[in-house]
């Protein structure tokens, strides 16, 4: 499962994001109302296999 975070909504709800380097952002907590399911990955399929099939 890939979760999509609406960062604008999360920020408006008081979430502080921290840059961890290498294009990675972290937060202590992200409210569920700012999250949605973007994709579901089939069992046995890795993220890399799924990403390459989207291209």
C-alpha positions in Angstrom: 0.0 0.0 0.0 1.3 3.5 -0.8 -0.1 6.3 1.2 -0.4 9.8 -0.2 -0.1 12.6 2.3 -1.8 16.0 1.7 1.0 18.0 3.1 -0.8 21.3 2.9 -3.7 19.9 5.0 -1.3 18.3 7.4 0.6 21.5 7.8 -2.7 23.4 8.5 -3.5 20.8 11.1 -0.2 21.6 12.9 2.1 18.9 11.6 5.8 19.8 11.6 7.8 18.2 8.9 11.6 17.6 9.2 13.9 17.1 6.3 15.9 13.9 6.8 18.1 14.2 3.7 18.1 12.3 0.5 14.5 13.5 -0.5 13.0 12.1 2.7 10.7 14.1 5.0 9.6 12.9 8.4 6.8 13.9 10.9 6.1 12.7 14.4 2.4 12.2 13.6 0.3 12.7 10.5 -3.5 13.0 11.0 -5.5 10.4 9.1 -7.7 13.0 7.4 -4.6 14.2 5.5 -3.8 10.7 4.2 -5.3 8.7 1.3 -4.4 5.3 -0.3 -2.6 6.0 -3.6 -2.0 2.4 -4.7 -2.1 -1.1 -3.4 0.8 -3.4 -4.2 0.0 -7.0 -4.9 1.4 -9.6 -2.4 4.8 -10.8 -3.6 5.5 -7.7 -5.7 8.2 -5.3 -4.6 7.9 -1.5 -4.7 10.5 -1.4 -7.4 8.6 -3.9 -9.6 5.4 -1.8 -9.1 7.2 1.5 -9.9 8.7 0.2 -13.2 5.3 -1.1 -14.4 3.9 2.4 -14.0 6.3 3.8 -16.6 
